[in-house]
Amino acid sequence: MSIRIVTNAYIAPVVGAEIPHGYIVVDGPLVTAIGAGPAPIVPGAEIIDARGGLVTPGLVNAHHHLYQWASQGLAKDSTLFEWLVTLYRPWAKMDAEVVGGAALAGLGWLAKSGCTTSTDHHYIFPKGRGDLFAAEIDAAARIGVRFHPCRGSMDRGVSDGGLPPDEVVEKLDDILTATADAIDTHHDASFGSMLRIAVAPCSPFSISKDLLVESASLARAKGVRLHTHLSETVDEEEHCLAQMGCTPVQYMEQVGWLGDDVWFAHAVHLHDSDITSLAATGTGVAHCPSSNARLGAGIARVADLLRAGAPVGLGVDGSASAEMVSLAGEIRQAVYMQRARYGPTALSARQALEAATLGGATVLGRQDEIGSLEVGKLADLAIWRTDGFYAAIDDPVVALAYGQTPPLGHLMVGGRTIVEDDTLVSVPQDEAAAAGASAHRRLMALAQDVL
């Protein structure tokens, strides 16, 4: 790979001072120089003129459900529990073809919004439907983003006091075997890895205590991270109080699920003591403001979490609860929803950008590789076109964060171009879009008897 030099850019590196007129040198997969003023002359280097543009680290999506691209627009006015009860039935019919198409479209859409690293939480595995986990991994490799798929699971159906129907849950031993196999087959712990696996039982209302305990033991024995949904709704807290005799965060503490190798999705309904516990243990949170709003779940206490020192990243969440939401758009949603509840100084544009980049990298355990623009880190970066109409805003970070997201001029993952001139180029954009539409039609046909 040749040397590439980004010139004439406003650089918001997240760590360190912003550079109004700067350059970045990319050699292979790494950032090898960054600074102000004229760029160095390197014979044979490719020059990317970012004049009028803002350069940020690539965004990190800390929570997602890619398969849900195929089930958008359903249960439009439901609470979380109502929404889940409605959608478990069609989800039980999905196969690897549905998941592969949905993942290709979902990851392509994320890339078009500046995302260079995405996690995914897949927790439904209908029997005899192909290798769903491999299908999304293959899609991520085609799009070219760094991928952190989480092998999810549910083992507590309705007959055991859980929320999901029994047909979509698995047996504990089968879950542990499949999860260990996924780690052994796919996980790459090396620097610059494009693929890492996490262990991710679904949520307190769909999993047993034994699954939580055994999953934590497995993950720590394998050296991978732990992820689950937590404290998303008041209903969930009432469920935990009724069945476990404690709040969700207290329950996680009891089963050994607090620590700097753990991150929770949502964490909307937290008590002061919960925030203290998360910060003290380095337990991360993936904030999903649009999904929480769409389902009427509430507004997470992000400002309080950040003030306490807890790691916070941003997540889009599944497309069925955040239809066509972009990851860059979640920067704006995070800022505005915190301010709507807590006042105009609750969250700044730069705090939200940091959550979308270094915060997400931290909850995924990759803060030494990605999330900020620094010499020696991976060349995952986005160039936003903050000229044209956006030039009426003097502060380009505000231009990115406050209004409609600016066009994406360029997106690199490890120095490789994924998006150029606001168009996906790693896979033909129309092909990715068509794959998502086909996945939707296929799932609706497979599930026509339950819809």
N, C-alpha and C positions, 0 to 999 in steps of 0.2 A: 504494500500500500504506500503510495507516495505521500510526501509531506504536504499538508494543507494549511493555509494561513488565512484566518478570518481577520479582516481588516476594517478599520473605520467604524468600530462598533461601540455602542454603549454597553458596557459589560456589568452585569449584576451577578457577581460570583457567589453570593450568599455568605461565604466566609471571606472576610477582609473588605477593604474599601471598594466601592464602585468606581469604575473607570469610564469617564464620559467619552473619551476618544481612545479606544484601545485595540489591541490585537490578541489573538490566541494562535499559537502554533500547535498543530496536531501532527504527530509523527506516529504512523501506524494507529494503534488503538488508544494512545495516551496523549494527554496534554503535556507538552514539553516546555512551553513558555507562555507567559501571559504578562501583559504590561501596557503602559500608556505610550502615546506618541506613535511615531512612524514604526511600522512593522519591520523586522529584520528582513534583509534580502537573502533568500535561499534559492540558489539556482535550481530550476526544475520544479519548484513548489507550485501547487495549484492555489490560486488566490480566490478567495470568496469575499467579495466586497459587500459588507454589511452596512453600508452607509444608510443612515436613517433607521437603523434597526436596533433592537434590544437583544442581547445575548444572555441567556440564563442557562443554568444546568438543565438537563432533560428532566421532565417531571416524573415522579414516582407514584404509581397508583398502588395504594396500600391495602385495598380491599375491593374485590370484584366477584361477579358470578357470570362468566362469559356465556354459559349455556342459555341464560335468560334472554339473550338477544332474540331467541326464537319464540319468546312468549310475551313480547311487549304489548302494552295496551289492554291488558286484562285486569279484572278486579280493580277497576279504576277509582273507586271511591271507598276502599276498604281499609280497615286497620291492619296492622301487621298480621295478627293471628287470623283474621278473616281472609286476608290476601293469601297467606300460606295454605290454609285449608282448601281454598279454591284452586291454587296452582300446583299443589302436590300431585293432583290427579293427572294433568297433562304431562308434567315432568316425569312421571313414572313411565311414560311411553317413549321417551327420547332414546336415541341410539347414537352410535359413534358418528354417523353421517350428520345428524343434527348438531352434535357438539362441535364437530370440525368446522362446519359452515358458520355456526354462530361465533366460534372463537376467531375465525379468520376476519369476519366483519367487525367483531367487537374490538379486536386488537388493532385492526387497521384504523378504526375510528379513534381509538386512543392515541395512536401514533400521529394522526392528523391534528390532535390537540396538544402535541408537544410531549407525549409520554414516551420515555425510553425504557422504562422498567415497569412491569406490571405483575402483581400477584393475581391469583385466582383461587377462589374457594369453591371446589366442586365436591358436593357431599351426597349426591344421589347416584346410585349405580345399579340400574335395573339389570337383572340377570339376562344373559343371552343377547345383549345389545351391542356387543363389540367392546373394544378397549377405549372407553370414553376418555380416560386420562391421557393416553397416548395421542388421541385425536387433537386435543387442545395443545399439547406439546408440539406436535407437527405444525399446527397453524402458527404458533409463536415463532418457530424456526423460519417459516416462510416470510412472515412479516419482518422479522429481524430485531425484535425487541428482547431485552433481557426478561426472563420469565421465572416467576416464583409460584408455581402451582402448588396448592395445598391439598393434600389427600384428605378430604373431608369424610364424614361418616355420621350415621344416626343408628342407634341400636335400641331406642325406646319409643315404640309406637303407641298407638291409642290403648291397646290392651294392657300396656304396662304403665299407663298414666301419662304418656307423652302426647305431643300434639300431632305428629305425622301419622298417616295411615300405616298399618303394619306392612303393607306391600312395598313400601319404600325404605324400610330399615334393613340392616344387616346384622348378622350374629357377631358377637364380640371377637371370637377367635378368627373369623373370616376377615374382619376389619383389620386386625393387627397384622395378619399374614399379608394381606394386600398392601397395607401401608408400608411394611418393611420391604416388600418387593419393589414398590414404587421408588423408595429411597435408594435401594441397592442398584436399581436399573438406571435411574435418571439423575440422581443428585451429583452435582459437580461443585466441590467446595473451593476450587482453585481461584486465585486472583483473576478477575476479569470474566468469571463464569457467566455464561448465558442462561444457565438453568440450575435452579436450586429448589429443593422440595421442602415443604413444611408439613407438620402433622396437625390436623384441624378438625376434631370433632365439632359438630355443627353448633349446638347451643344448649343451655341448661335444660330446656324443655323438650329436647329430643334425644338426649344421651344419658347413659347411666353413670353413676359415680365410678363404677369399675372401669368404664371406658376412659373417663378422664384420667384416672390414676395410671392405668396401663399405657395410655397414649403418652403421658408425660415421661414415664420410664423409658418407653421406646425412643422417643425423640431425643432424650438426653443421652441415651446409650449410643445413638447414631450421630449425635452432634448436629442436629437440625433444630429448627425453631418450632414454636407452638402458636396456634392461632385458633380463635373461636369468636362467635358473636357473644356480646355481653351487654346487659343493662340497656337494651334498645328501647323497651317500652315499659310503661307502668304495669301492663299485664304480666310481663316477664318477672318483675319484682314480686308481684302478688303470687305468682306461681311458685317462685323460690321460697317465699316466706311460708306458704301453705305446705309445700312438700319437703323442703329442706330445713325449714326453721331459721333461715338467715337470708340476708340480702345476696344478690348475685356475686358481688366482689368478695364478701365474706366466705361464700361457698368456694370460690376459686382459691382463696387462701388456704382453706381446709384441705383441698385436694392437691396442693403443691403447684398451683398454676399462677403464681406471681413470680416475676423475675425478668431479667434483661434479655431472656430468650423467648419472651412471650409478648404477643400483641393482641389486643381485643378490637373487634369492629364495633363501632357506634358509641358505646359508653355514654349514652345520653343521660340516663337518670342515675347520677352519682351523688352520694352523700359526701360531706366534707372529709370524713374519715376514709372514704374510698379514694379520694384524690390524694390524700396523704400517703396511703398505702401504695398506690400506683407509682407515685413519684419516688418514694423511698426505695422501692424495689427495682426501679428502672423499667417497669412494665409499660409497653407502648399502647397507643390508641390510634386507630384509623378512623378519622372523622369523615362522615358521609352526609353533608348537609342537605343535598337535594333529595336523597332517598328518605332521610328522616322527615323532611317536609312533605314529600309526596304521600307518605303513609301516615302523616299526622303524629309521628312519634315524639316530636319535641326538638329542642335545640340543646345540643351538648354544651357542657361548660368548658369549652376550649380555652377561653382566656384564663380561667382558674387553673386548668391543667398545666398550661404553659408557665403561668406564674409560679406554680409549685415545682416546676422542673421536670414534669413528666414528658417523655417523648411523644410527639403528636405528628402523624402524617395525614394526608388526605386520601380519600377513596371515592370512586364513583359509585360503588356498589352495583348490584345487578341491573341490567338494562330494563328489566320488568318492573323495577321500582324507581327507576331514574331514566325514563325513556330519552334516548338520544342526548344524554348529558355528556359533556366533554370534561376531561380532567382539568383543563385550564379554566373552564367555567366554574369549577368548584372552588377556585381561589376567590372569585367574586362572591360566590354563595357563602363561603366561610366568613369573609369580611362582613358582608351585609347582615347575615343572620346573627352574628355575635353583637353587632352594633344595634340591631333592632331590639335585642333583649337587654343588653348591658350598657349601651351608650356609645357615642361616636369614637371613643378612644379604646374600645374593648379589644380590637384587633386591627393592626395596620396592614397595608398592602404588602410590606416587606415581611412581616411575620407570617402572613398567609403564603407568600411565595416560598419562604423557608420551610413551612410545613409541607408544601407540595414537592419539595426537592430534598433537602437534607433531613427534614423530619421523617419523610417516607423512607429514605435510605437508612436512617437510624432504626426505625421499627423493624426493618428487614435485616438488620445486622450488617449493612454494607456501607456505613458512613466513611470507611477508609478508602472506598473505591469510587463511589458516585455521590451525587447530591450537592456537590459544590464544584466550582471551577478552580482547580488548583493544580500546580505542576505535580506530575506523578499520578494523578487520578485519571480515570478512564475518560475518553473524549466523548461523553454523552452530553450533547448540548443542543439547544434550540435557538434559532434566530427568528425573532418576531418582527414583522414589518410595521414598525411604529412611525412610519412616515405617512404621506397622504393625509387623509382625514385625521389620523391620530397625532399628527404633528402639531395640532392645536393644543395638545397637552404637553407641557414642558417636561414633566417627570415621566419617563417611559415606563417605570414600574407601575405607576398609577394608571397609565394607559393600558397596560396589560391587565391589571387587577380590577379596575372599576367598571368598565363598560363591556360591550361585546368584545370577545377575544380578537385581537388583531390577527391578520393572516399570518400563517407560518411559512416563512421564507425558506427555511432549511432545518432539517432534523438529522443529527448524527447519533449513531450508537456505536461506540468504539471506533469512531472515525469513519464509519460507513454511512452513506446517505440513505435515509429511509423515506424522507419526505422532502420534496423540492417544489418551490413555487406553489405551496399550499396543496400539493397533490401527492398522494401516496405513490411511491415509485418502486419499492421493494417487491410489491405484487401489484399488478394492474388494478387501479382503484375500482374500476367498474366490476372487475372479477370478484374483489372482496365484498363489494356491496351486493352483488348478485348471489354470492354464497350465503350471506345473511338472510336475504329474502327467501331463498330456496329452503334454508333451514327452518324458517318460520312456517312456510307452507307444508313442509314435510311433517313437522311436529303437529300442526293443526289437523292434518289428515290422520296421523297415527292416533291422535287423541280425540277424534270426532265423537266417539261413543261416551266420553266422560265430560265433554264441554257443554 
